[in-house]
Amino acid sequence: MEASLDQLRTLAAVVDEGTFDAASAALGVTPSAVSQRIKALETSVGRVLITRTKPVRVTGPGAAVLRLARTTTRLADDTAYDLGLGGGAGSARLPIAVNADSLATWLLPALARMPARQRAVFDVHIDDQDRTYELFTSESVLAAVTSIDRPVAGCAVTPLGSMRYLAVASPDFAAAALPDGLTDAAVADAPLIVFNRKDTLQHRFIQQVTGESLTPPTHFLPSTADFLNGIRLGMGWGMVPELQAEGEMARGTVVALAPDRPMDVPLFWQVWPLDSPPLRALTEVVLAAADVHLRPTASHGVRGWGPATRA
């Protein structure tokens, strides 16, 4: 396989922008040039790399070449910047995969502390912490927060700590729907708030506490802000990160339903081990923030469930 830097950069742009026309605008070349580069790359590889849909989708072979494109162009841009060449004078684009709860609590402030000299801009892909591992392998982000400690081939994995969750509800909801706590009968009838259909934290918690696979009436609120607000408004109960729950409990907007039964979800940082200053700086700010805000993985929460699907 032979691939030029222009071809690899074009593949990444097409995937990022979603269409050939948008990629041509981002790269400052004609749509015809974009098409020719992709065709030449596919010919060299001998595989179809992207589907010509709107937006385009990367194929299995395309994901492998896209990983090469991400790492190669990142190193090329870093080298150009170090040498004072125009090609590396722009921003350092860092595609990362994170889960919504981490971004809403401890990770976004960490990204904001990225040193300005690194010229970094972030392309954040949000999904649950189990799916972020899949994003890492299929959409070729350079780093990810994930609940899986198994490394993608060639990547470095560092434990971040555990994000603790508490089962909470509004005081009025708890008094009306769960007056005797999380009993089997009450939990079966009390409305539950779930982030989305991939979110199994609440049902895993129910299984652990009651020993039953119960299916209470369920609201789906796929936004961290709306999820918490739905609990505040008394729509149902749910598992909220301790980092958010503590402030809400102090204000009296929610109460803990089982304060002695927290749930801990271990998180890990997966990153391509590139000799890239922006990527090293990103790892440093993420690890520093995790050290402050996450609990040690050996904490005494509900453990042993395998990867959960929200954090």
Backbone as a ProteinNet text record, in pm:
[ID]
protein_1_A
[PRIMARY]
MEASLDQLRTLAAVVDEGTFDAASAALGVTPSAVSQRIKALETSVGRVLITRTKPVRVTGPGAAVLRLARTTTRLADDTAYDLGLGGGAGSARLPIAVNADSLATWLLPALARMPARQRAVFDVHIDDQDRTYELFTSESVLAAVTSIDRPVAGCAVTPLGSMRYLAVASPDFAAAALPDGLTDAAVADAPLIVFNRKDTLQHRFIQQVTGESLTPPTHFLPSTADFLNGIRLGMGWGMVPELQAEGEMARGTVVALAPDRPMDVPLFWQVWPLDSPPLRALTEVVLAAADVHLRPTASHGVRGWGPATRA
[TERTIARY]
83.8	0	86.9	55.9	122.5	17.1	42.4	-52.6	23.9	-16.1	48	-16.4	54.1	-0.1	-127.2	-131.1	-251.8	-370.5	-347	-455.9	-507.8	-416.5	-458.3	-530.9	-480.2	-546.1	-685.7	-699.5	-828.4	-927.5	-882.1	-970.7	-1023.9	-937.1	-980.7	-1079.7	-1055.3	-1144	-1281.9	-1287.2	-1415.9	-1496.8	-1431.6	-1501.6	-1547.1	-1461.3	-1494.5	-1607	-1601.1	-1696.9	-1825.5	-1820.2	-1941.7	-1971.2	-1918.6	-1940.6	-1813.5	-1805.8	-1690.4	-1685.5	-1803.6	-1806	-1758.4	-1804.8	-1763.1	-1614	-1562.9	-1419.6	-1338.3	-1388.6	-1316.1	-1306.1	-1414.1	-1411.5	-1314.1	-1312.8	-1223.2	-1077.4	-1049.8	-911.4	-866.8	-961.9	-927.1	-889.3	-948.2	-924.9	-1059.6	-1059.4	-1184.4	-1245.6	-1378.4	-1440.6	-1381.6	-1343.4	-1282.1	-1150.5	-1072	-944.7	-968.4	-1070	-1103.4	-1140.3	-1226.5	-1269.9	-1152.5	-1064.3	-949.3	-855.6	-834.9	-746.4	-803.9	-935.2	-997.6	-993.7	-1023.3	-1018.7	-877.4	-777.6	-639.3	-599.8	-645.7	-614.4	-682.8	-809.2	-880.9	-817.1	-769.5	-701.3	-573.3	-501	-376.6	-402.1	-507.5	-539.9	-608	-684.2	-760.2	-889.7	-940.3	-1064.3	-1144.9	-1277.4	-1361.7	-1343.4	-1309.3	-1279.2	-1396.1	-1478.5	-1594.1	-1713.7	-1832.5	-1953.9	-1994.9	-2043.9	-2079.5	-2221.3	-2248.9	-2378.2	-2366.5	-2475.1	-2472.5	-2530.9	-2448.4	-2303	-2233.9	-2108.9	-2033.4	-2012.1	-1989	-1957.8	-1828.5	-1744.8	-1619.5	-1645.1	-1586.1	-1598.9	-1499.3	-1504.7	-1407.9	-1264.8	-1230.4	-1095	-1066	-1169.2	-1149.8	-1112.9	-1167.9	-1135.2	-986.7	-931.2	-788.5	-703.1	-742.6	-665.7	-688	-806.7	-834.2	-747.2	-724.3	-633.3	-493.7	-449.2	-320.7	-322.5	-434.1	-445.1	-437.9	-508.2	-507.5	-365.9	-301.6	-170.2	-65.4	-69.9	29.6	15.9	-105.5	-123.7	-95.3	-125.3	-94.4	56.6	132.7	277.8	334.2	277.7	325.4	302	185.2	155.7	244.2	268.1	356.5	498.4	545.4	679.9	689	585.9	585.6	587.3	511.6	509.9	647	708	840.6	944.2	928.7	1023.7	987.3	873.7	832.3	776.4	726.3	669.5	520.4	469.1	330	230	263.7	169	129.1	212	177.8	141.2	119.6	97.5	-43.9	-138.6	-276.2	-299.4	-428.7	-465	-436.1	-408.9	-390.4	-526.5	-585.4	-718.1	-704.3	-775	-766.5	-904.9	-933.5	-1061.1	-1056.4	-1150	-1151.8	-1293.8	-1304.1	-1433.4	-1450.2	-1564.7	-1590.2	-1735.1	-1764.2	-1901.6	-1961.4	-2093.3	-2161.2	-2143	-2149.9	-2139.8	-2000.4	-1897	-1762	-1747.6	-1798.8	-1787.7	-1862.8	-1976.7	-2059.9	-2007.3	-1915.7	-1870	-1722.8	-1631.2	-1489.5	-1404.6	-1448.9	-1359.1	-1354.5	-1467.8	-1466	-1375.3	-1378.5	-1281.6	-1137.1	-1112.3	-975.9	-936.5	-1027.1	-997.8	-972.4	-1044.5	-1026.6	-889.9	-824.2	-690.9	-578.5	-614.8	-512.8	-426.6	-293.2	-207.2	-231.3	-244	-273	-164.5	-41.9	68.3	53.2	-33.6	-52.3	-146.2	-212	-297.1	-404.5	-455.5	-545.3	-690.6	-760	-905.8	-956	-1069.8	-1119.5	-1239.3	-1238.9	-1352.4	-1404.5	-1506	-1550.3	-1665	-1647.3	-1750.9	-1809.4	-1940	-2003.9	-2084	-2062.7	-2143.6	-2117.7	-2187	-2163.2	-2022.1	-1975.6	-1834.6	-1796.8	-1896.2	-1867.6	-1854.1	-1940.9	-1939.4	-1817.5	-1760.2	-1642.4	-1528.2	-1522.7	-1420.5	-1443.4	-1570.7	-1602.4	-1570.4	-1598.2	-1563	-1413.4	-1338.8	-1193.2	-1148.7	-1210.5	-1167.6	-1229.1	-1350.4	-1418.3	-1407.8	-1400.2	-1398	-1265.3	-1170.7	-1031.9	-1012.1	-1069.3	-1030.8	-890.1	-823.1	-686.8	-680.9	-790.3	-793.2	-937.3	-958.2	-1094.3	-1097.8	-1207.5	-1243.3	-1336.3	-1299	-1374.9	-1378.5	-1478	-1485.8	-1412.9	-1353	-1287.6	-1136.7	-1074.7	-930.5	-851	-921.3	-852.3	-805.5	-675.8	-628.8	-659.1	-692.4	-690	-545.4	-525.6	-389.7	-304	-190.6	-98	-120.9	-227.2	-259.6	-212.8	-199.2	-164.5	-291	-303.4	-420	-374.8	-439.2	-406.9	-534.7	-539.4	-657.8	-677.1	-799.6	-831.2	-886.7	-949.3	-1022.2	-1165.7	-1250.7	-1390.4	-1483.3	-1585	-1691	-1800.7	-1830.8	-1931.8	-2069.2	-2168.4	-2308	-2390.9	-2490.6	-2584.4	-2726	-2809.8	-2951.8	-3020.2	-3081.2	-3142	-3280.2	-3357.3	-3490.3	-3521.2	-3622.8	-3665.3	-3728.1	-3724.3	-3783	-3929.9	-4008	-4150.6	-4171	-4091.8	-4105.1	-4068.9	-3959.1	-3916.7	-4024.4	-4085.8	-4187.8	-4313.2	-4349.9	-4474	-4456.6	-4347.6	-4331.8	-4247	-4156.9	-4065.6	-4061.7	-4177.8	-4179.7	-4103.9	-4094.9	-4024.1	-3890.1	-3841	-3713.2	-3727.7	-3619.3	-3614.8	-3661	-3785.8	-3844.5	-3882.9	-3895.1	-3926.2	-4054.5	-4159.3	-4288.4	-4282.1	-4215	-4206.7	-4123.2	-4010.5	-3922.6	-3991.6	-4072.6	-4142.3	-4241.1	-4296.8	-4398.9	-4347	-4238	-4188.9	-4125.6	-4167.8	-4107.8	-3956.7	-3888.1	-3742.7	-3701.9	-3590	-3536.5	-3407.4	-3401.2	-3287.5	-3236.7	-3105.9	-3043.5	-3084.9	-3063.5	-3108.9	-3117.1	-3146.4	-3168.4	-3040.1	-2925.8	-2800.3	-2766.5	-2836.6	-2806.8	-2864.4	-2778.3	-2823.5	-2789.1	-2737	-2693.1	-2806.8	-2921.8	-3033.2	-3080.6	-3092.4	-3140.8	-3037.7	-2911.6	-2808.5	-2814.8	-2838.6	-2851	-2971.8	-3084.2	-3204	-3176.5	-3109.3	-3075.6	-2988.8	-2894.3	-2803.6	-2876.3	-2964.4	-3029.8	-3144.6	-3225.6	-3344.4	-3323.6	-3222.8	-3204.6	-3302.8	-3378.7	-3480.2	-3452.6	-3494.9	-3486.5	-3620.4	-3635.6	-3762.1	-3762.5	-3881.7	-3895.5	-3996.8	-3955.6	-4047.9	-4080	-4186	-4212.6	-4093.3	-4056.8	-3928.7	-3941.9	-3881.7	-3863.8	-3723.6	-3711.6	-3581.6	-3552.2	-3445.3	-3406.2	-3258.7	-3228.5	-3089.3	-3008.9	-3005.7	-2924.6	-2889.7	-2763.5	-2725.8	-2801.1	-2821.2	-2893.3	-3039.9	-3104.4	-3245.6	-3264.8	-3170.3	-3177.6	-3184.6	-3093.7	-3091.8	-3213.7	-3254.4	-3369.8	-3498	-3508.1	-3624.8	-3634.8	-3520.8	-3520.6	-3560.8	-3504.6	-3540.8	-3691.7	-3751.4	-3892.9	-3985.2	-3928.8	-4011	-4068.6	-4007.9	-4057.6	-4021.8	-3914.6	-3870.4	-3738.4	-3681.7	-3552.2	-3447.9	-3320	-3215.3	-3079.3	-2978.9	-2841.1	-2769.1	-2719.8	-2656.3	-2512.1	-2417.1	-2279.1	-2270.7	-2193.4	-2173.9	-2127.7	-2048.2	-1999.4	-2113.2	-2226.7	-2345.1	-2438.7	-2452.6	-2551.1	-2521.4	-2391.9	-2358.2	-2411.7	-2393.1	-2443.2	-2594.8	-2661.4	-2807.4	-2860.7	-2795.9	-2840.5	-2818.8	-2709.3	-2684.2	-2790.4	-2841.7	-2947.6	-3086.1	-3096.9	-3226	-3312.6	-3257.8	-3338.4	-3354.3	-3259.9	-3271.4	-3227.4	-3266.8	-3221.7	-3165.8	-3072.2	-3016.1	-3111	-3141	-3232.9	-3162.2	-3035.3	-2957.2	-2815.3	-2793.1	-2660.6	-2549.7	-2586.3	-2485.9	-2464.1	-2527.8	-2513.5	-2473.8	-2357.3	-2313.7	-2272.8	-2263.4	-2217.4	-2096	-1985.2	-1862	-1836.6	-1806.1	-1774.8	-1629.6	-1540.4	-1399.9	-1387	-1302.9	-1278.2	-1129.6	-1102.9	-966.1	-942.5	-818.9	-777.2	-700.6	-757.8	-690	-638.8	-513.9	-456.1	-351.8	-345.2	-239	-106.2	-2.9	125.6	210	159.1	231.4	325.7	433.8	525.7	473.9	357.4	287.7	271.1	329.1	314.6	169.8	79.8	-58.7	-124.3	-96.8	-158.1	-100.3	28.8	88.3	29.7	13	-44.6	-188.9	-264.4	-401.4	-403.2	-317.3	-310.2	-276.9	-186.8	-148.1	-265.1	-342.6	-452.7	-565.5	-588	-692.9	-655.4	-533.3	-491.6	-491.4	-450.7	-450.2	-592	-686.4	-825	-885.9	-857.9	-910.5	-857.4	-732.2	-671.8	-743	-795.9	-865.1	-1011	-1079.7	-1225.1	-1277.3	-1199.6	-1247.7	-1197.6	-1270	-1232.7	-1131.9	-1048.5	-961	-1044.6	-996.6	-1073.3	-1104.3	-1026.8	-1049.9	-1152.1	-1238	-1337.9	-1445.3	-1536.5	-1627.5	-1767.2	-1778.3	-1910.6	-1955.8	-2064.5	-2116.5	-2027.2	-1959.8	-1859.7	-1890.1	-1807.1	-1815.7	-1923.5	-1974.8	-2079.8	-2026.6	-1898.6	-1848	-1875.4	-1849.2	-1867.4	-2012.9	-2032.8	-2166.2	-2180	-2299.6	-2318	-2356	-2319.7	-2326.1	-2232.4	-2162.1	-2080.3	-2065.3
-119.9	0	124.3	215.6	345.1	454.3	545.6	653.7	781.6	887.4	1016.8	1087.5	1185.2	1262.8	1334.1	1386	1453.8	1357.9	1236.1	1138.7	1105.6	1085.5	1054.3	1171.4	1292	1410.4	1426.6	1393.8	1405.7	1303.9	1181.3	1080.1	1126.6	1177	1224.9	1340.2	1430.7	1545.4	1501.6	1404.7	1357	1294.2	1213.6	1150.2	1255.7	1350.3	1453.6	1545.3	1585.1	1682.8	1618	1490.2	1418.6	1408.6	1499.3	1495.5	1536.9	1501	1538.8	1690.5	1752.9	1897.9	1972	1928.2	1995.1	1974.6	1856.8	1831.7	1919.8	1941.3	2026.9	2168.8	2217.1	2351.7	2358.9	2255.7	2255.5	2248.7	2176.7	2160.1	2269.3	2343.1	2447.8	2393.3	2279.1	2220.6	2194	2156.3	2132.9	1999	1985.9	1854.6	1745.5	1781.4	1683	1631.1	1720.4	1679	1585	1614.9	1528	1389.1	1384.3	1256.5	1177.6	1245.4	1178.6	1122.4	1197.4	1148.8	1025.8	1027.7	912.9	790.5	810.7	698.5	640.8	728.3	681.7	604.3	651.5	582	446	440.5	313.6	216.1	268.4	183.1	125.8	209.4	163.9	56	75.2	-19.3	-144.1	-124.2	-234.5	-261.3	-161.8	-175.4	-46.3	-57.1	60.9	112	239.2	295.1	370.3	432.2	505.1	479.9	478.3	468.1	606.8	618	749.6	786.3	785.9	826.1	968.1	1023.3	1154.6	1142	1150.4	1167.3	1036.7	1046.9	928.2	843.3	715.2	625.5	552.8	535.5	465.2	315	240.3	95.7	32.2	-100.3	-168.4	-143.1	-168.4	-134.8	14.4	96.2	240.9	285.1	216.1	252.3	230.9	122.1	96	202.9	243.3	346.8	482.2	503.6	629.7	644.5	534.8	541.6	583	528	569.2	717.3	763	903.3	995.3	959.2	1042.9	1055.8	942.3	945.2	1010	979.9	1034.6	1185.6	1234.4	1378.4	1454.4	1391.6	1458.1	1476.3	1372	1381.6	1476.2	1474.9	1564.9	1710.3	1740	1877.9	1922.3	1832	1866.6	1895.4	1814.4	1834.4	1965.4	1993	2117.7	2238.8	2229.7	2340.4	2358.3	2246.8	2253.8	2315.8	2292	2344.5	2484.9	2535.7	2669.1	2673.8	2561.1	2555.5	2585.5	2641	2684.4	2572.6	2452.4	2343.4	2307.6	2336.7	2302.6	2422.2	2536.9	2659.2	2674.5	2586.3	2596.6	2528.7	2503.9	2440.2	2291.4	2235.9	2092.2	2030.9	1960.9	1902.1	1768.7	1754.5	1633.8	1570.4	1467.1	1396.2	1301	1316.6	1233.1	1182.4	1065.7	1007.7	1013	1064.3	1075.8	1039.5	1004.5	981.4	1110.8	1121.4	1247.7	1293.2	1200.9	1241	1293.3	1232.5	1284	1423.8	1445.2	1577.2	1681.6	1643.4	1738.6	1768.5	1686.4	1705.9	1745.8	1656.6	1684.4	1704.6	1655.2	1655.3	1789	1855.6	1981.9	2086.2	2103.8	2195.7	2155.2	2023.1	1978.3	2022.3	2006.8	2049.2	2199.7	2274.2	2420.1	2460.5	2370.3	2400.2	2357.7	2316.7	2280.5	2402.7	2391.2	2507.5	2569.7	2700.4	2769.4	2746.4	2727.1	2709.5	2582.1	2490.2	2366.5	2383.1	2499.2	2530	2422.5	2364.6	2249.9	2292.6	2224.8	2231.6	2088.2	2072	1938.3	1902.8	1781.9	1723.7	1612.1	1644.3	1553	1465.9	1336	1238.7	1188.9	1208.5	1173	1045	952.6	831.4	772.4	662.6	603.3	546.9	521.7	489	352.4	266	139.8	163	246	275.7	358.9	434.8	513.7	425.4	304.5	208.4	174	155.1	125.7	244.2	365.5	483.3	489.3	447.8	448	357.8	241	144.9	170.4	226.6	238.4	376.8	481.4	616.1	685.9	613.1	657.7	791	801.4	911.9	883.2	984.8	968.6	932.1	956.9	925.6	908.1	838.2	812.7	788	831	790.1	670.9	556.8	434.5	355	267.3	179.6	47.7	31	-94.8	-78.8	-166.9	-155.8	-235.3	-304.9	-378.9	-280.9	-271.7	-169.4	-204.1	-102	-116.6	-144.6	-232.7	-271.5	-148.7	-141.2	-30.9	88.3	88.1	204.1	184.6	296.5	296	317.4	245.8	256.3	295.6	398	443.3	448.7	386.7	398.8	544.4	590.7	727	731.6	625	624.5	585.6	597.4	557.3	676.4	681.5	779.2	715.4	780.1	726.7	783.8	696.2	733.5	708.6	793.5	776.7	772.2	685.5	682.7	798	889.3	1008.5	1033.7	1113	1156.3	1287.2	1355.8	1476.7	1436	1524.3	1488.3	1448.5	1520.5	1490.1	1354.7	1327.6	1199.5	1085.1	1100.5	995	966.7	1072.2	1054.9	987.6	1021.2	968.3	829.8	810.1	686.4	581.6	625.7	532.2	559.8	562.3	599.9	502.9	378.6	278.2	241.5	325.9	299.7	213.3	151.1	76.4	-67.2	-82.2	-215.3	-265.5	-397.7	-454.6	-395.3	-390	-343	-195.7	-115	27.4	52.5	-16	4.1	-39.7	-144	-192.5	-89.7	-6	90.3	233.1	266.2	404.4	437.5	546	583.4	603.5	559.9	562.4	655.3	726.7	810	746.5	725.3	661.5	755.2	757.8	849.4	815.3	692.3	643.3	491.5	427.5	283.4	202.7	268.7	201.4	208.4	290.8	317.5	206.9	124.8	14.2	34.9	150.1	170.2	153.2	215.7	208	64.6	-11	-148.7	-239.7	-213.3	-289.9	-262.2	-135	-98.7	-168.8	-169.6	-236.9	-384.6	-448.6	-590	-614.3	-524.8	-540.1	-520.8	-420.8	-385.9	-481.3	-515.7	-597.7	-745.7	-776.4	-913.7	-954.4	-858.6	-886.6	-805.9	-860.5	-787.5	-717.7	-602.5	-529.5	-432.8	-403.8	-311.3	-202.8	-105.2	3.1	91.1	170.5	267.5	362.3	391.6	456.6	577.6	688.4	806.6	799.8	834.5	846.6	994.3	1044.5	1184.6	1190	1191.8	1177.3	1306.5	1372.1	1491.7	1495.5	1520.2	1520.4	1627.6	1743.7	1851.1	1813.5	1760.2	1723.4	1602.9	1510.1	1393.8	1439.1	1527.3	1575.8	1662.4	1744.3	1831	1749.5	1639.7	1553.8	1494.9	1461.9	1412	1522.9	1642.6	1756.5	1782.6	1770	1801	1689.6	1581	1474.4	1379.6	1372.6	1280	1135.4	1115.1	980.7	987.6	869.8	863.6	810.5	831.1	783.2	790.5	738.3	737.1	861.4	941.7	1069.5	1067.2	1119.3	1124.7	1196.9	1142.2	1204.5	1349.5	1378	1513.4	1612	1565.9	1650.7	1636.2	1514.5	1486.9	1562.1	1576.5	1642.5	1784.9	1860.2	1996.9	2002.8	1911.4	1907.9	1872	1777.7	1740.4	1855.1	1928.1	2041.9	2149.5	2163.1	2262.5	2208.6	2081.5	2024	1986.7	1986.8	1955	1804.6	1725.4	1579.8	1519.5	1394.1	1318.3	1185.4	1130.3	1000.1	890.8	796.9	688.6	573.7	556.8	449.2	498.2	591.5	652.5	553.4	438.7	337.6	237.8	261.2	170.3	248.4	312.1	382.8	283.4	332.3	250.3	317.2	245.2	299.2	239.9	326.5	283.6	320	222.1	252.8	309.5	409.3	471.7	463	458.9	445.9	544.3	584.2	674.4	591.8	581.1	513.4	620.1	608.2	710.4	646.3	694.5	650.2	705.4	622.2	667.8	739.7	852.7	930.8	1028.5	1057.9	1159.5	1295.7	1331.5	1453.8	1543.2	1661.4	1750.8	1782.1	1811.5	1836.6	1716.4	1596.2	1477.1	1446.8	1469.9	1452.6	1552.5	1676.3	1778.4	1743.6	1691.5	1650.8	1541.1	1443	1335.1	1390.2	1486.2	1542.8	1613.1	1693.7	1765.6	1670.2	1566.6	1469.7	1390.3	1342.1	1264.4	1350	1475.6	1564.3	1587.8	1609.1	1631.5	1506.6	1391.8	1266.4	1241.1	1275.3	1254.8	1337.3	1451.5	1539.1	1497.6	1463.2	1449.9	1306.9	1207.6	1069.8	998.5	896.2	818.2	709.9	668.7	554.4	433.8	357.8	245.1	141.7	134.8	34.9	81.7	178.9	228.7	122.7	150.5	47.2	61.1	93.9	101.7	-33.5	-33.9	-157.1	-194.1	-308.2	-347.4	-485	-526.1	-659.6	-681.8	-574.8	-589.1	-589.7	-565.8	-546.4	-404.8	-373.8	-237.3	-192.9	-78.3	-18.1	64.3	119.8	189.7	336.1	394.2	539.6	579.4	694.7	744.4	891.8
0	0	0	-90	-93	-77.7	13	37.9	62.4	-5.9	14.5	132.5	186.3	297.3	255	132.1	83.2	78.5	36.4	30.8	170	262.4	399.4	463.2	440.1	496.1	436	309.3	242.4	296.3	320.3	378.3	513.5	598.2	729.5	715.3	621.3	602	554.3	463.4	412.6	525.9	608.2	720.5	821.1	851.3	950.1	902.2	775.2	722.6	673.8	640.6	603.6	455.8	375.6	231	158.7	30.3	-50.8	-68.7	-89.3	-109.5	14.8	131.9	255.4	279.1	245.7	260.8	167.5	45.1	-49.3	3.6	66.9	124.2	241.5	325.4	441	399.3	290.7	245.5	149.3	95.5	-1	-137.4	-175.3	-306.8	-371.9	-500.1	-570.6	-531	-544.5	-520.2	-607.9	-729.2	-819.2	-762.3	-702.3	-643	-524.9	-445.1	-332.3	-382.4	-483.9	-539.3	-596.5	-666.4	-726.8	-620	-512.5	-405.7	-337.5	-310.7	-245.3	-337.2	-465.7	-559.9	-569.2	-573.2	-581.7	-456.9	-340.4	-215.5	-212	-252.6	-255.6	-354.1	-466.9	-564.1	-505.5	-432.4	-372.1	-266.5	-188	-82.1	-138.1	-246.1	-302.9	-230.9	-159.9	-83.6	-94.1	-78.4	-62.8	79.4	94.2	225.7	286.5	203.7	254.2	162.8	220.4	142.1	96.2	-24.8	-81.5	-41.3	87.9	140.4	195	244.8	308.3	447.3	552.3	544.3	505.1	463.7	428.5	553.4	530.8	641.2	609.6	710	690	694.6	605	603.2	700	714.4	800	757.5	629.4	583.9	594	571.8	580.9	721	824.1	962.2	989.3	934.8	954.3	888.5	766	696.1	762.7	815.7	884.6	1008.2	1080	1195.2	1149.7	1036.9	981.2	945.4	888.8	849.9	971.2	1078	1199	1254.9	1272.8	1336	1245.3	1115.8	1023.3	1009.4	990.4	972.8	1102.2	1218.5	1346.5	1361	1330.3	1339.7	1235.3	1115	1009.9	1047.9	1105.3	1144.7	1260.8	1355.8	1466.4	1416.3	1324	1269.6	1192.5	1112	1036.4	1128.5	1238	1333.8	1398.6	1438.5	1501.2	1408.1	1277.6	1179.8	1130.7	1177.8	1135.8	995.6	947.8	813.5	818.3	712.5	708.8	728.8	684.1	692.7	834.1	931	1068.9	1152.6	1089.4	1165.5	1216.2	1167	1210.3	1342.9	1372.1	1497.8	1493	1609	1622.8	1654.8	1559.2	1577.8	1649.4	1762.2	1843.8	1855.5	1777.6	1791.1	1910.3	2003.8	2123.8	2148.2	2209.1	2244.5	2395.5	2440.3	2584.1	2611.3	2734.9	2775.3	2828.8	2814.9	2843.1	2986.7	3084.2	3224.1	3258.7	3200.9	3225.1	3168.7	3047.6	2986.1	3067.1	3122.4	3196	3335.6	3386.6	3524.1	3531.1	3500.9	3527.7	3403.2	3286.6	3171.5	3097.9	3083.3	3008.5	3073.4	3205.7	3266.1	3239.3	3229.6	3198.1	3057.4	2961.7	2824.8	2818	2900.3	2901.1	2953.9	3027.9	3081.1	2986.5	2866.9	2769	2740.3	2747.4	2722.9	2585.5	2581.7	2456.6	2351.4	2396	2300.2	2217.2	2260.7	2185.2	2067	2054.8	1939.8	1917.6	2023.5	2009.6	1995.1	1903.9	1896.5	1910.8	1977.8	2009.9	1922.5	1874.4	1803.3	1892.6	1973	2077.8	2026.1	2037.4	2004.2	2135.2	2154.7	2281.1	2265.7	2356.1	2366.4	2503.9	2535.7	2666.5	2672.5	2793.2	2809.9	2754.6	2728.3	2661.2	2511.4	2456	2313.2	2274.1	2366.8	2330.8	2285.2	2338.7	2293.7	2146.7	2108.8	1969.7	1879.9	1927.5	1849.6	1825.9	1927	1916.3	1802.1	1792.1	1691.6	1554.9	1548.4	1419.6	1358.1	1439.2	1384.5	1408.4	1465.9	1471.9	1541.3	1660.7	1746.9	1797.8	1847.4	1896	2044.2	2116.4	2258.9	2301.7	2413.4	2458.9	2608.5	2670.7	2805.8	2790.4	2847.9	2829.7	2958.7	2969.7	3086.5	3063.4	2946.7	2911.6	2923.4	3001.5	3021.4	2917.9	2829.4	2723.9	2616.9	2590.6	2496.8	2351.7	2274	2130	2091	1993.1	1955.5	1927.1	1998	1977.5	2066.4	2145	2228.3	2372.6	2440.4	2582.5	2664.2	2775	2862.4	3002.3	3057.4	3192.6	3275.2	3393.1	3479.5	3522.8	3515.1	3557	3698.6	3742.5	3867.9	3840.5	3939.5	3925.1	3942.3	3856.6	3873.1	3957.9	4069.7	4162.1	4128.3	4132.7	4110.1	4234.4	4254.3	4364	4308.4	4365.8	4330	4401.3	4324.8	4384.5	4324.7	4398.9	4354.7	4423.4	4376.1	4445.8	4579	4679.4	4809.6	4799.3	4720.4	4707.6	4640.3	4534.9	4465.9	4558.9	4632.7	4723.7	4828.9	4882.3	4986	4930.9	4807.1	4750	4688.3	4612.8	4535.3	4604.8	4694.7	4760.6	4911.7	4976.5	5119.3	5209.1	5167.2	5246.8	5185.7	5095.7	5032.1	4908.3	4867.7	4741.8	4762.7	4802.8	4813.5	4675	4661.3	4530.4	4472.2	4553.5	4504.3	4463.8	4544.6	4514.3	4389.8	4378.9	4263.2	4134.6	4139.9	4020.3	3967.2	4055.1	4013.5	3999	4066	4065.5	3930.6	3865.5	3736.2	3747.8	3646.4	3638.9	3526.2	3542	3434.8	3384.9	3254.6	3189.9	3081.6	3063.6	2967.1	2824.4	2783.7	2653.4	2660.8	2548.3	2550.7	2566.1	2562.7	2593.5	2742.1	2813.1	2954.1	3040.6	3097.2	3182.8	3329.8	3365.2	3503.8	3603.2	3572.7	3665.8	3684.9	3574.9	3585.6	3652.5	3632.6	3703.3	3853.5	3885.3	4026.5	4088.7	4017.6	4067.5	4091.8	3998.2	4012.1	4135.8	4157.9	4272.1	4405	4409.4	4536.2	4569.2	4467.5	4493.6	4461.9	4379.9	4335.3	4228	4174.8	4073.3	3946.2	3833.3	3705.4	3682	3741.9	3735.8	3617.8	3567.6	3454.1	3488	3568	3604.3	3484.2	3493.4	3386.2	3371	3246.1	3220.7	3130	3172.1	3086.8	3025.4	2897.2	2833.1	2810.3	2873	2860.5	2821	2690	2643.2	2643.8	2757.3	2778.6	2925.9	2958.4	3099.5	3177.3	3115.4	3184.6	3204.4	3100.6	3111.5	3202.7	3200.4	3289.1	3434.7	3472.9	3610.4	3639.8	3544.8	3567.3	3581.5	3505.9	3520.3	3659.5	3719.1	3856.4	3952.2	3931.2	4017.4	4014.4	3894.8	3876.1	3923.9	3972.4	4027.2	3924.4	3805	3703.3	3735.6	3808.7	3842	3914.9	3939.9	4006.5	3909.4	3942.3	3854.4	3921.4	3849.9	3898.4	3847.9	3941	3908.2	3959.1	3880.4	3929.2	4063.4	4153	4283.4	4268.5	4164.9	4142.6	4122.1	4067.9	4052.9	4172.2	4221.8	4326.4	4455.3	4488.9	4615.5	4621.1	4512.8	4510.6	4515.9	4445	4446	4584.2	4649.7	4784.2	4882.4	4866.8	4955.3	4937.9	4815.3	4788.9	4820.3	4851.9	4888.2	4769.9	4648.8	4530.7	4511.5	4563.8	4556.2	4688.5	4708.1	4824.4	4775	4849.6	4815.5	4862.5	4773.3	4805.7	4877	4848.4	4911.2	4929	5022.1	5036.4	5068.8	5124.4	5157.5	5043.7	4928	4813.9	4689.1	4689.6	4568.7	4460.8	4339.7	4227.6	4166	4158	4101.6	3964	3868.1	3731.8	3702.7	3692.1	3660.6	3519.3	3505.4	3375.9	3341.6	3211.3	3162.3	3048.2	3032.2	2924.2	2821.8	2703.2	2593.2	2497.2	2454.3	2368.2	2277.7	2154.6	2065.6	2116.4	2130.8	2187.4	2082.7	2035.6	1935.3	2003.4	1937.3	1987.5	1942.8	1998	1959.5	2081.3	2082.3	2198.6	2235.3	2138.9	2179.7	2245.2	2193.9	2250.7	2388.8	2407.8	2540.8	2639.4	2594.3	2682.6	2719.1	2623	2650.6	2756.6	2743.1	2841.6	2979.7	2986.1	3115.5	3184.1	3109.7	3173.3	3211.5	3131.3	3163.7	3288.9	3296.2	3412.8	3539.8	3526.2	3642.9	3694.8	3603.1	3644.5	3705.7	3646.4	3699.9	3839.9	3864.3	3995.8	4102.3	4062.9	4158.2	4177.4	4067.7	4071.3	4078.8	4037.1	4040.1	4164.8	4202	4318.7	4281.4	4375.8	4347.5	4307	4213.1	4160.2	4265.8	4372.8	4478.5	4580.4	4545.6	4640.1	4663.1	4756.1	4805.8	4747.1	4622.7	4561.2	4512.6	4434	4376.5	4260.8	4270.6	4171.6	4114.2	4017.9	3966.7	3862.9	3801.8	3702.4	3559.9	3540.5	3405.7	3360.8	3233.2	3184.3	3195.1	3254	3254	3127.6	3103	2976.4	2992.6	3102.4	3111.8	3222.6	3205.2	3315.6	3303.8
[MASK]
+++++++++++++++++++++++++++++++++++++++++++++++++++++++++++++++++++++++++++++++++++++++++++++++++++++++++++++++++++++++++++++++++++++++++++++++++++++++++++++++++++++++++++++++++++++++++++++++++++++++++++++++++++++++++++++++++++++++++++++++++++++++++++++++++++++++++++++++++++++++++++++++++++++++++++++++++++++++

